[in-house]
Amino acid sequence: MAVVPVMRPFTALRPLPQLASRVAAPPYDVVDEEQARAAMLAAPDSFLRVTRPDADPWLDAPLAPGEEHEHGREALDELVRRGVLVREEAPALWVYQQQVPRSPQGARTQTGIVGLAAVDDYTAGVIRVHEHTRPDKEEERAVHVDVLDAHDEPVFLFHRGSRAVDEVVAAVTAREHDLAVTTPDGVWHTLWRIPSDTDGEQARLAAAFAGLEALYVADGHHRTAAAVRLHAARAGLPPDEAGETGGFLAVVFPAAELTVLPYHRLVLDLGDLSPEGLLERLGERFDVEAADAPVQPSQRTEFGVRTALGWHRLRLRDSGAAADGVRGLAVSLLQDLVLGPVLGVEDPRRDPRLAFVGGPDGLADLDAAVQEGKAAAAFSLAPTGLDDLVAVSDSGDVMPPKSTWFWPKPASGLLVHPLH
């Protein structure tokens, strides 16, 4: 019997509507320790207390390795005990809408379904991936969820489109919402509950998802793999001890509504090269042209480079040399033609000289990093196309690390999946 995608209802922990603005937080992996600490000082009930307990500004002493997960569990328990987070009375699916009213990239809206995606769908390849995961990071995330006894952040999935899903979403969003909040980045977040007794909508969604060929991971490869690890680790326990580990918290958006931004690169030092020497080496394969403003490439064979000499635009002379598939992606071309052979960055997953910059302010962040001396060079790239991501995922291939930056990202803390 063929395995088909499923999204199951779950009994959520969520903030009281009037407190949601105090809780909603960015995903744990898009803020550094300093940013997380500042966010918690500005909003002491921020869900970053759960997802980034290492940055807790009220710690008396630094946490020992491994203690951060227990500290996060204590923060989650406290939010529940004080009534900031409350538990729903019955399982439900949710419609989750994100709206960006204004930005340099223009206004946009994405509306998806929140529920439990199935571990079995992942192991069967029905949930498809486009990145390798690191075993140590998988284990760290699995321990985090195990100690919390909850999936605290949703995995960001997408599907290629479904009229049947769209029809249910349209009906639900025509009703009064259950929760709405605007986060400091200006994104509007709105949630509608779909209880089991509402016009058969849960059954209609189940049928709609069963009609899809696959779901695709946008963000959250390690969280997904960690859910599989935890499910296996608890498999030998009685069901009441194991908890609800067969599914993991996920939000599934339609591909047509998603925005993929570029994921740029920073090189912290140039080794034996000077900025002039770097541009000279780049000139062997590229046409190099000075630019008076940050460069945002529009095609995969074009790059921007920022050094102490300012911005330059790079155009690959032999554009026909760009292969199809993964090797032809902008991130692959930059790695294969520049980062590896010119700068000696052979392993982009582990080289400490390489850093990654994404998000709507990516170009400004690149500019600032070089201007402030935090990096010796910055490279801007064209975004990876969503069609390329789907093709790579369907083929079973993988992209280089940090190939896509989906934006906006789901907020953390609005819906939590307790395992018990």
Helices and strands as residue ranges (DSSP letters): E 7-8, E 13-15, G 17-19, H 20-23, G 28-30, H 33-42, H 48-51, G 53-55, H 67-81, E 85-87, E 92-100, E 108-118, H 119-123, E 127-128, H 135-148, E 150-151, E 155-159, H 163-173, E 179-182, E 188-195, H 201-210, E 215-219, H 221-233, H 239-242, E 247-254, G 255-257, E 260-261, E 264-267, H 275-282, E 286-291, E 302-307, E 310-316, G 319-321, G 325-328, H 330-334, I 335-339, E 354-357, H 362-371, E 377-380, H 386-395, E 405-406, E 417-418
